[in-house]
Amino acid sequence: MKQVLAAAVLCLTAGAALAQAGSPPANPNPNTPAVATPSTDKPAAPAAGANSFTEAQAKSRIEAAGYASVSALVKDKDGVWRGKASKSGKSHEVSLDYQGNVFAK
C-alpha cells in the first residue's frame, strides 16, 4: 500500500512540474517589477499589465497620494485604472497602474 501511495504522489508531482515547464513566464520583461518600491524608478506613464487592484483599492491608493474626491474610476483595456480627482483645489485626470504608481494630468 505504501508503494502505491508513493508512486501516486511521484506521478502527480512530476505531472505538475511538466505543466509548469511549458508555461511562459508571468512577466516577459524581468526588469519590470510587479510592485513599485522606493528603490524602483517610477515610469513616465502608467505601465500596462494585469491589474489586481479592486476599484476600492485603486481609490485608496490615489487618495494616499494626496488626491481627494476620487470619482469615475474605470479600468481600461491595458489594466490601468483611470478617473478624476482633485488636489490643491485643482481637478485632475488620474490613473493607477498595476504597480501602484499614481499619475495625474
BELBELVEN-V736637 format. One record per residue. N is the residue number from 0. RES is the residue in one small letter. SS is DSSP state (~ for helix, > for strand, _ for the rest). PHI is phi as a letter, one per 30 degrees, with the letter a starting at -180 (none if undefined). D_FIRST is the distance of its C-alpha to the first C-alpha in Angstrom with 2 decimals. Layout:
{{N/RES/SS/PHI/D_FIRST} {N/RES/SS/PHI/D_FIRST}}
This chain:
{{0/m/_/none/0.00} {1/k/~/d/3.81} {2/q/~/d/5.42} {3/v/~/d/5.22} {4/l/~/d/6.30} {5/a/~/d/8.63} {6/a/~/d/9.95} {7/a/~/d/10.74} {8/v/~/d/12.52} {9/l/~/d/14.31} {10/c/~/d/15.55} {11/l/~/d/16.82} {12/t/~/d/18.66} {13/a/~/d/20.12} {14/g/~/d/21.39} {15/a/~/d/23.02} {16/a/~/d/24.64} {17/l/~/d/26.06} {18/a/~/d/27.44} {19/q/~/d/29.22} {20/a/~/d/30.64} {21/g/_/d/32.68} {22/s/_/d/34.14} {23/p/_/d/37.69} {24/p/_/d/38.44} {25/a/_/d/39.38} {26/n/_/b/42.85} {27/p/_/d/44.25} {28/n/_/c/46.95} {29/p/_/d/45.39} {30/n/_/d/48.84} {31/t/_/c/48.82} {32/p/_/d/46.96} {33/a/_/d/45.18} {34/v/_/b/47.06} {35/a/_/d/50.61} {36/t/_/b/51.10} {37/p/_/e/54.31} {38/s/_/d/53.76} {39/t/_/c/53.48} {40/d/_/d/56.60} {41/k/_/d/57.24} {42/p/_/d/57.62} {43/a/_/d/61.00} {44/a/_/b/59.58} {45/p/_/e/56.50} {46/a/_/d/53.41} {47/a/_/d/51.85} {48/g/_/l/48.13} {49/a/_/d/45.48} {50/n/_/c/46.86} {51/s/_/c/44.48} {52/f/_/d/47.32} {53/t/_/d/48.05} {54/e/~/d/51.72} {55/a/~/d/51.97} {56/q/~/d/50.46} {57/a/~/d/52.82} {58/k/~/d/55.76} {59/s/~/d/54.82} {60/r/~/d/54.59} {61/i/~/d/57.98} {62/e/~/d/59.50} {63/a/~/d/58.15} {64/a/_/d/60.09} {65/g/_/j/63.29} {66/y/_/c/63.74} {67/a/>/b/64.63} {68/s/>/h/64.91} {69/v/>/d/61.92} {70/s/>/b/61.89} {71/a/>/h/61.07} {72/l/>/d/57.79} {73/v/>/b/56.15} {74/k/>/d/53.36} {75/d/_/d/54.66} {76/k/_/d/52.93} {77/d/_/c/52.39} {78/g/_/i/50.49} {79/v/_/c/53.55} {80/w/>/d/54.70} {81/r/>/b/58.48} {82/g/>/a/60.97} {83/k/>/b/64.15} {84/a/>/a/64.90} {85/s/>/b/67.85} {86/k/>/a/68.54} {87/s/_/h/71.85} {88/g/_/i/73.47} {89/k/>/c/72.65} {90/s/>/d/70.41} {91/h/>/b/67.77} {92/e/>/d/65.24} {93/v/>/c/61.97} {94/s/>/b/58.61} {95/l/>/b/55.23} {96/d/_/c/52.81} {97/y/_/d/49.04} {98/q/_/d/49.60} {99/g/_/j/51.62} {100/n/_/d/54.99} {101/v/>/c/57.93} {102/f/>/b/60.85} {103/a/>/b/64.20} {104/k/_/c/67.13}}
